[in-house]
Amino acid sequence: MIDPTPPTRRPGERRPVPPYSDATAAWVERCAADMTEAGMPRMASRVFACLLASQEGTLSSAELADRLQVSPAAVSGAVRYLAQMHLLSREREPGSRRERYRLQHDVWHEAIASRDPLLARWVATMESGVDAVGRDTEAGVRLAETADFLAFLRMELPETLARWRAQRGAG
């Protein structure tokens, strides 16, 4: 007779993570290819897509490595990149030294919203470039246009994000 009582997990013990279906695995690779084409590193793209497609929304390095058929070391560099980009967070498994990686709630909103300091730095860099090459040169015109565009994005971004939050709240 099979015991219907689920086994208890010991602290730090790895939970079984069901494998992806073939269709999900194919989607993960397609999504990762699209993100790689847009400039994200390949392994970071695969890890991010894997987390997006996971029912749990949180996986350990070993679970990611199992699903993606890569080494935990490959996952480590990818999660470091994704954490720097504010696309995931790290959390400790209770009673363990093992970390789990979790997608942020409304991950794209949070990633874009955190870009203001980066945009501000880019604006300042472009403006200093104008001074370095000369305002009346072709390079100066190009750098000034870039600075203006980035400043425009920086100015418009808060309102765009507020409209998104309002839309999500209404839905």
TORKOL-4160 file (C-alpha; in steps of 0.2 Angstrom, whole numbers, padded with zeros to 4 digits, m for minus):
171
<pt num="1" X="0000" Y="0000" Z="0000"/>
<pt num="2" X="0006" Y="0017" Z="m0004"/>
<pt num="3" X="0007" Y="0030" Z="0010"/>
<pt num="4" X="m0003" Y="0045" Z="0005"/>
<pt num="5" X="0006" Y="0056" Z="0017"/>
<pt num="6" X="0018" Y="0068" Z="0009"/>
<pt num="7" X="0036" Y="0066" Z="0015"/>
<pt num="8" X="0042" Y="0080" Z="0026"/>
<pt num="9" X="0057" Y="0090" Z="0020"/>
<pt num="10" X="0072" Y="0092" Z="0031"/>
<pt num="11" X="0080" Y="0110" Z="0031"/>
<pt num="12" X="0091" Y="0112" Z="0016"/>
<pt num="13" X="0084" Y="0097" Z="0007"/>
<pt num="14" X="0081" Y="0100" Z="m0011"/>
<pt num="15" X="0063" Y="0100" Z="m0017"/>
<pt num="16" X="0059" Y="0090" Z="m0033"/>
<pt num="17" X="0055" Y="0102" Z="m0047"/>
<pt num="18" X="0045" Y="0094" Z="m0061"/>
<pt num="19" X="0054" Y="0095" Z="m0078"/>
<pt num="20" X="0047" Y="0106" Z="m0091"/>
<pt num="21" X="0036" Y="0099" Z="m0105"/>
<pt num="22" X="0044" Y="0099" Z="m0122"/>
<pt num="23" X="0034" Y="0114" Z="m0128"/>
<pt num="24" X="0039" Y="0124" Z="m0112"/>
<pt num="25" X="0057" Y="0119" Z="m0115"/>
<pt num="26" X="0056" Y="0125" Z="m0133"/>
<pt num="27" X="0048" Y="0141" Z="m0128"/>
<pt num="28" X="0062" Y="0145" Z="m0115"/>
<pt num="29" X="0075" Y="0143" Z="m0129"/>
<pt num="30" X="0065" Y="0154" Z="m0141"/>
<pt num="31" X="0062" Y="0167" Z="m0128"/>
<pt num="32" X="0081" Y="0166" Z="m0123"/>
<pt num="33" X="0086" Y="0168" Z="m0142"/>
<pt num="34" X="0075" Y="0184" Z="m0143"/>
<pt num="35" X="0083" Y="0191" Z="m0128"/>
<pt num="36" X="0100" Y="0187" Z="m0134"/>
<pt num="37" X="0097" Y="0195" Z="m0150"/>
<pt num="38" X="0092" Y="0211" Z="m0141"/>
<pt num="39" X="0109" Y="0211" Z="m0132"/>
<pt num="40" X="0107" Y="0201" Z="m0116"/>
<pt num="41" X="0120" Y="0188" Z="m0113"/>
<pt num="42" X="0115" Y="0170" Z="m0119"/>
<pt num="43" X="0115" Y="0161" Z="m0102"/>
<pt num="44" X="0107" Y="0176" Z="m0093"/>
<pt num="45" X="0093" Y="0175" Z="m0106"/>
<pt num="46" X="0091" Y="0156" Z="m0103"/>
<pt num="47" X="0090" Y="0158" Z="m0084"/>
<pt num="48" X="0078" Y="0173" Z="m0085"/>
<pt num="49" X="0066" Y="0163" Z="m0098"/>
<pt num="50" X="0067" Y="0148" Z="m0087"/>
<pt num="51" X="0062" Y="0158" Z="m0072"/>
<pt num="52" X="0048" Y="0166" Z="m0082"/>
<pt num="53" X="0041" Y="0149" Z="m0087"/>
<pt num="54" X="0042" Y="0141" Z="m0070"/>
<pt num="55" X="0026" Y="0139" Z="m0061"/>
<pt num="56" X="0036" Y="0142" Z="m0045"/>
<pt num="57" X="0043" Y="0159" Z="m0050"/>
<pt num="58" X="0058" Y="0154" Z="m0039"/>
<pt num="59" X="0072" Y="0141" Z="m0042"/>
<pt num="60" X="0088" Y="0136" Z="m0035"/>
<pt num="61" X="0105" Y="0136" Z="m0045"/>
<pt num="62" X="0104" Y="0117" Z="m0045"/>
<pt num="63" X="0086" Y="0117" Z="m0051"/>
<pt num="64" X="0090" Y="0130" Z="m0065"/>
<pt num="65" X="0105" Y="0119" Z="m0070"/>
<pt num="66" X="0095" Y="0104" Z="m0071"/>
<pt num="67" X="0081" Y="0112" Z="m0081"/>
<pt num="68" X="0093" Y="0120" Z="m0093"/>
<pt num="69" X="0106" Y="0106" Z="m0094"/>
<pt num="70" X="0120" Y="0117" Z="m0089"/>
<pt num="71" X="0133" Y="0118" Z="m0075"/>
<pt num="72" X="0129" Y="0127" Z="m0059"/>
<pt num="73" X="0144" Y="0138" Z="m0062"/>
<pt num="74" X="0136" Y="0144" Z="m0078"/>
<pt num="75" X="0120" Y="0148" Z="m0069"/>
<pt num="76" X="0130" Y="0158" Z="m0056"/>
<pt num="77" X="0136" Y="0171" Z="m0068"/>
<pt num="78" X="0119" Y="0172" Z="m0076"/>
<pt num="79" X="0110" Y="0176" Z="m0060"/>
<pt num="80" X="0124" Y="0189" Z="m0055"/>
<pt num="81" X="0120" Y="0198" Z="m0071"/>
<pt num="82" X="0101" Y="0197" Z="m0069"/>
<pt num="83" X="0102" Y="0203" Z="m0051"/>
<pt num="84" X="0112" Y="0218" Z="m0057"/>
<pt num="85" X="0099" Y="0222" Z="m0070"/>
<pt num="86" X="0085" Y="0221" Z="m0056"/>
<pt num="87" X="0077" Y="0206" Z="m0065"/>
<pt num="88" X="0078" Y="0194" Z="m0050"/>
<pt num="89" X="0082" Y="0193" Z="m0032"/>
<pt num="90" X="0091" Y="0181" Z="m0021"/>
<pt num="91" X="0084" Y="0173" Z="m0005"/>
<pt num="92" X="0090" Y="0160" Z="0006"/>
<pt num="93" X="0081" Y="0144" Z="0008"/>
<pt num="94" X="0076" Y="0143" Z="0027"/>
<pt num="95" X="0088" Y="0132" Z="0037"/>
<pt num="96" X="0100" Y="0131" Z="0022"/>
<pt num="97" X="0115" Y="0140" Z="0015"/>
<pt num="98" X="0107" Y="0137" Z="m0003"/>
<pt num="99" X="0100" Y="0152" Z="m0012"/>
<pt num="100" X="0085" Y="0153" Z="m0022"/>
<pt num="101" X="0082" Y="0165" Z="m0036"/>
<pt num="102" X="0065" Y="0174" Z="m0038"/>
<pt num="103" X="0058" Y="0185" Z="m0051"/>
<pt num="104" X="0053" Y="0202" Z="m0045"/>
<pt num="105" X="0034" Y="0205" Z="m0044"/>
<pt num="106" X="0030" Y="0214" Z="m0060"/>
<pt num="107" X="0048" Y="0211" Z="m0066"/>
<pt num="108" X="0048" Y="0222" Z="m0081"/>
<pt num="109" X="0041" Y="0237" Z="m0072"/>
<pt num="110" X="0053" Y="0236" Z="m0058"/>
<pt num="111" X="0068" Y="0234" Z="m0070"/>
<pt num="112" X="0063" Y="0249" Z="m0080"/>
<pt num="113" X="0059" Y="0259" Z="m0065"/>
<pt num="114" X="0076" Y="0256" Z="m0058"/>
<pt num="115" X="0084" Y="0264" Z="m0073"/>
<pt num="116" X="0083" Y="0282" Z="m0068"/>
<pt num="117" X="0101" Y="0283" Z="m0060"/>
<pt num="118" X="0108" Y="0274" Z="m0076"/>
<pt num="119" X="0099" Y="0286" Z="m0087"/>
<pt num="120" X="0105" Y="0301" Z="m0077"/>
<pt num="121" X="0123" Y="0295" Z="m0078"/>
<pt num="122" X="0121" Y="0292" Z="m0097"/>
<pt num="123" X="0114" Y="0310" Z="m0099"/>
<pt num="124" X="0129" Y="0317" Z="m0090"/>
<pt num="125" X="0141" Y="0307" Z="m0099"/>
<pt num="126" X="0134" Y="0312" Z="m0116"/>
<pt num="127" X="0134" Y="0330" Z="m0111"/>
<pt num="128" X="0152" Y="0329" Z="m0105"/>
<pt num="129" X="0156" Y="0321" Z="m0122"/>
<pt num="130" X="0148" Y="0336" Z="m0131"/>
<pt num="131" X="0160" Y="0347" Z="m0121"/>
<pt num="132" X="0175" Y="0336" Z="m0125"/>
<pt num="133" X="0172" Y="0335" Z="m0144"/>
<pt num="134" X="0165" Y="0352" Z="m0147"/>
<pt num="135" X="0147" Y="0357" Z="m0148"/>
<pt num="136" X="0148" Y="0363" Z="m0166"/>
<pt num="137" X="0156" Y="0347" Z="m0173"/>
<pt num="138" X="0147" Y="0332" Z="m0180"/>
<pt num="139" X="0151" Y="0321" Z="m0165"/>
<pt num="140" X="0145" Y="0335" Z="m0154"/>
<pt num="141" X="0129" Y="0336" Z="m0163"/>
<pt num="142" X="0127" Y="0317" Z="m0162"/>
<pt num="143" X="0131" Y="0317" Z="m0143"/>
<pt num="144" X="0119" Y="0332" Z="m0139"/>
<pt num="145" X="0105" Y="0323" Z="m0148"/>
<pt num="146" X="0108" Y="0307" Z="m0138"/>
<pt num="147" X="0109" Y="0317" Z="m0122"/>
<pt num="148" X="0092" Y="0326" Z="m0127"/>
<pt num="149" X="0084" Y="0309" Z="m0131"/>
<pt num="150" X="0090" Y="0301" Z="m0114"/>
<pt num="151" X="0084" Y="0316" Z="m0105"/>
<pt num="152" X="0067" Y="0315" Z="m0113"/>
<pt num="153" X="0066" Y="0296" Z="m0108"/>
<pt num="154" X="0071" Y="0301" Z="m0091"/>
<pt num="155" X="0057" Y="0314" Z="m0090"/>
<pt num="156" X="0044" Y="0303" Z="m0098"/>
<pt num="157" X="0047" Y="0287" Z="m0089"/>
<pt num="158" X="0039" Y="0291" Z="m0072"/>
<pt num="159" X="0022" Y="0296" Z="m0080"/>
<pt num="160" X="0023" Y="0281" Z="m0092"/>
<pt num="161" X="0026" Y="0269" Z="m0077"/>
<pt num="162" X="0012" Y="0278" Z="m0067"/>
<pt num="163" X="0000" Y="0275" Z="m0082"/>
<pt num="164" X="0005" Y="0257" Z="m0082"/>
<pt num="165" X="0001" Y="0255" Z="m0063"/>
<pt num="166" X="m0015" Y="0264" Z="m0066"/>
<pt num="167" X="m0020" Y="0252" Z="m0080"/>
<pt num="168" X="m0015" Y="0237" Z="m0070"/>
<pt num="169" X="m0025" Y="0243" Z="m0055"/>
<pt num="170" X="m0040" Y="0245" Z="m0066"/>
<pt num="171" X="m0039" Y="0228" Z="m0074"/>
